Amino acid sequence: MNRRNILRTLAGTLFLWGVAIAVEQTRGVAYCVPEAGMTGFLHKALFAPAGNCTLKNGKCQNNGVCSFVNASGKTVNGKCTVPASGTGCTCQ
């Protein structure tokens, strides 16, 4: 293998590793508002679940009851929370 192929393989591996980390960090969490950017793309591409939190004046109602259907098809009950980023709303 030449240097270019090694670099391509390394870049592809790092990208897939980053995707795996993003997926693992959001396991068991459903976003109640549409995400933007790379996280929004990953959620759409990986068919991430959507929660049903109630927003009041566009803001998340902390500790509100919510539910979502997880990857195995089970309905999971949770609570609405504001993610660490401080924007949006998640059901976990």
ROLORO-439602 format. One record per residue (C-alpha): residue in three letters; residue number from 1; x, y, z. Coordinates in steps of 0.02 Angstrom, whole numbers. Layout:
<rec><residu>ALA</residu><num>NUM</num><x>X</x><y>Y</y><z>Z</z></rec>
...
END
This chain:
<rec><residu>MET</residu><num>1</num><x>0</x><y>0</y><z>0</z></rec>
<rec><residu>ASN</residu><num>2</num><x>60</x><y>171</y><z>-36</z></rec>
<rec><residu>ARG</residu><num>3</num><x>51</x><y>322</y><z>79</z></rec>
<rec><residu>ARG</residu><num>4</num><x>-110</x><y>392</y><z>3</z></rec>
<rec><residu>ASN</residu><num>5</num><x>-207</x><y>230</y><z>34</z></rec>
<rec><residu>ILE</residu><num>6</num><x>-146</x><y>223</y><z>213</z></rec>
<rec><residu>LEU</residu><num>7</num><x>-204</x><y>402</y><z>244</z></rec>
<rec><residu>ARG</residu><num>8</num><x>-375</x><y>367</y><z>166</z></rec>
<rec><residu>THR</residu><num>9</num><x>-396</x><y>213</y><z>273</z></rec>
<rec><residu>LEU</residu><num>10</num><x>-346</x><y>309</y><z>429</z></rec>
<rec><residu>ALA</residu><num>11</num><x>-465</x><y>453</y><z>389</z></rec>
<rec><residu>GLY</residu><num>12</num><x>-609</x><y>334</y><z>358</z></rec>
<rec><residu>THR</residu><num>13</num><x>-575</x><y>242</y><z>520</z></rec>
<rec><residu>LEU</residu><num>14</num><x>-571</x><y>404</y><z>619</z></rec>
<rec><residu>PHE</residu><num>15</num><x>-734</x><y>462</y><z>541</z></rec>
<rec><residu>LEU</residu><num>16</num><x>-823</x><y>299</y><z>581</z></rec>
<rec><residu>TRP</residu><num>17</num><x>-752</x><y>303</y><z>758</z></rec>
<rec><residu>GLY</residu><num>18</num><x>-824</x><y>478</y><z>780</z></rec>
<rec><residu>VAL</residu><num>19</num><x>-994</x><y>419</y><z>718</z></rec>
<rec><residu>ALA</residu><num>20</num><x>-990</x><y>273</y><z>840</z></rec>
<rec><residu>ILE</residu><num>21</num><x>-951</x><y>391</y><z>985</z></rec>
<rec><residu>ALA</residu><num>22</num><x>-1095</x><y>506</y><z>937</z></rec>
<rec><residu>VAL</residu><num>23</num><x>-1215</x><y>359</y><z>926</z></rec>
<rec><residu>GLU</residu><num>24</num><x>-1160</x><y>289</y><z>1094</z></rec>
<rec><residu>GLN</residu><num>25</num><x>-1180</x><y>457</y><z>1180</z></rec>
<rec><residu>THR</residu><num>26</num><x>-1360</x><y>473</y><z>1120</z></rec>
<rec><residu>ARG</residu><num>27</num><x>-1414</x><y>294</y><z>1155</z></rec>
<rec><residu>GLY</residu><num>28</num><x>-1575</x><y>295</y><z>1257</z></rec>
<rec><residu>VAL</residu><num>29</num><x>-1609</x><y>478</y><z>1219</z></rec>
<rec><residu>ALA</residu><num>30</num><x>-1741</x><y>547</y><z>1102</z></rec>
<rec><residu>TYR</residu><num>31</num><x>-1733</x><y>726</y><z>1042</z></rec>
<rec><residu>CYS</residu><num>32</num><x>-1896</x><y>820</y><z>1053</z></rec>
<rec><residu>VAL</residu><num>33</num><x>-1844</x><y>963</y><z>938</z></rec>
<rec><residu>PRO</residu><num>34</num><x>-1755</x><y>944</y><z>770</z></rec>
<rec><residu>GLU</residu><num>35</num><x>-1566</x><y>949</y><z>785</z></rec>
<rec><residu>ALA</residu><num>36</num><x>-1457</x><y>1046</y><z>664</z></rec>
<rec><residu>GLY</residu><num>37</num><x>-1285</x><y>1016</y><z>592</z></rec>
<rec><residu>MET</residu><num>38</num><x>-1192</x><y>852</y><z>601</z></rec>
<rec><residu>THR</residu><num>39</num><x>-1293</x><y>785</y><z>749</z></rec>
<rec><residu>GLY</residu><num>40</num><x>-1454</x><y>816</y><z>654</z></rec>
<rec><residu>PHE</residu><num>41</num><x>-1384</x><y>727</y><z>502</z></rec>
<rec><residu>LEU</residu><num>42</num><x>-1331</x><y>577</y><z>608</z></rec>
<rec><residu>HIS</residu><num>43</num><x>-1500</x><y>567</y><z>694</z></rec>
<rec><residu>LYS</residu><num>44</num><x>-1589</x><y>564</y><z>527</z></rec>
<rec><residu>ALA</residu><num>45</num><x>-1467</x><y>443</y><z>447</z></rec>
<rec><residu>LEU</residu><num>46</num><x>-1473</x><y>322</y><z>595</z></rec>
<rec><residu>PHE</residu><num>47</num><x>-1662</x><y>340</y><z>619</z></rec>
<rec><residu>ALA</residu><num>48</num><x>-1642</x><y>403</y><z>798</z></rec>
<rec><residu>PRO</residu><num>49</num><x>-1805</x><y>405</y><z>896</z></rec>
<rec><residu>ALA</residu><num>50</num><x>-1903</x><y>566</y><z>922</z></rec>
<rec><residu>GLY</residu><num>51</num><x>-1976</x><y>607</y><z>1092</z></rec>
<rec><residu>ASN</residu><num>52</num><x>-2142</x><y>689</y><z>1129</z></rec>
<rec><residu>CYS</residu><num>53</num><x>-2094</x><y>821</y><z>1258</z></rec>
<rec><residu>THR</residu><num>54</num><x>-2210</x><y>968</y><z>1273</z></rec>
<rec><residu>LEU</residu><num>55</num><x>-2127</x><y>1135</y><z>1239</z></rec>
<rec><residu>LYS</residu><num>56</num><x>-2192</x><y>1293</y><z>1321</z></rec>
<rec><residu>ASN</residu><num>57</num><x>-2150</x><y>1454</y><z>1230</z></rec>
<rec><residu>GLY</residu><num>58</num><x>-2018</x><y>1357</y><z>1134</z></rec>
<rec><residu>LYS</residu><num>59</num><x>-1931</x><y>1300</y><z>1293</z></rec>
<rec><residu>CYS</residu><num>60</num><x>-1915</x><y>1127</y><z>1367</z></rec>
<rec><residu>GLN</residu><num>61</num><x>-2021</x><y>1083</y><z>1517</z></rec>
<rec><residu>ASN</residu><num>62</num><x>-1895</x><y>1003</y><z>1635</z></rec>
<rec><residu>ASN</residu><num>63</num><x>-1954</x><y>842</y><z>1716</z></rec>
<rec><residu>GLY</residu><num>64</num><x>-2107</x><y>833</y><z>1605</z></rec>
<rec><residu>VAL</residu><num>65</num><x>-2163</x><y>656</y><z>1563</z></rec>
<rec><residu>CYS</residu><num>66</num><x>-2121</x><y>595</y><z>1389</z></rec>
<rec><residu>SER</residu><num>67</num><x>-2102</x><y>434</y><z>1292</z></rec>
<rec><residu>PHE</residu><num>68</num><x>-2018</x><y>367</y><z>1136</z></rec>
<rec><residu>VAL</residu><num>69</num><x>-2001</x><y>204</y><z>1041</z></rec>
<rec><residu>ASN</residu><num>70</num><x>-1823</x><y>137</y><z>1055</z></rec>
<rec><residu>ALA</residu><num>71</num><x>-1727</x><y>36</y><z>925</z></rec>
<rec><residu>SER</residu><num>72</num><x>-1797</x><y>-130</y><z>986</z></rec>
<rec><residu>GLY</residu><num>73</num><x>-1977</x><y>-68</y><z>963</z></rec>
<rec><residu>LYS</residu><num>74</num><x>-2018</x><y>-45</y><z>1147</z></rec>
<rec><residu>THR</residu><num>75</num><x>-2102</x><y>112</y><z>1211</z></rec>
<rec><residu>VAL</residu><num>76</num><x>-1991</x><y>192</y><z>1342</z></rec>
<rec><residu>ASN</residu><num>77</num><x>-2056</x><y>320</y><z>1468</z></rec>
<rec><residu>GLY</residu><num>78</num><x>-1939</x><y>457</y><z>1525</z></rec>
<rec><residu>LYS</residu><num>79</num><x>-1924</x><y>638</y><z>1579</z></rec>
<rec><residu>CYS</residu><num>80</num><x>-1894</x><y>791</y><z>1473</z></rec>
<rec><residu>THR</residu><num>81</num><x>-1726</x><y>873</y><z>1507</z></rec>
<rec><residu>VAL</residu><num>82</num><x>-1620</x><y>1010</y><z>1432</z></rec>
<rec><residu>PRO</residu><num>83</num><x>-1460</x><y>935</y><z>1359</z></rec>
<rec><residu>ALA</residu><num>84</num><x>-1287</x><y>990</y><z>1417</z></rec>
<rec><residu>SER</residu><num>85</num><x>-1274</x><y>1105</y><z>1267</z></rec>
<rec><residu>GLY</residu><num>86</num><x>-1412</x><y>1211</y><z>1346</z></rec>
<rec><residu>THR</residu><num>87</num><x>-1523</x><y>1211</y><z>1192</z></rec>
<rec><residu>GLY</residu><num>88</num><x>-1661</x><y>1095</y><z>1136</z></rec>
<rec><residu>CYS</residu><num>89</num><x>-1752</x><y>962</y><z>1233</z></rec>
<rec><residu>THR</residu><num>90</num><x>-1723</x><y>776</y><z>1256</z></rec>
<rec><residu>CYS</residu><num>91</num><x>-1826</x><y>633</y><z>1324</z></rec>
<rec><residu>GLN</residu><num>92</num><x>-1720</x><y>514</y><z>1428</z></rec>
END
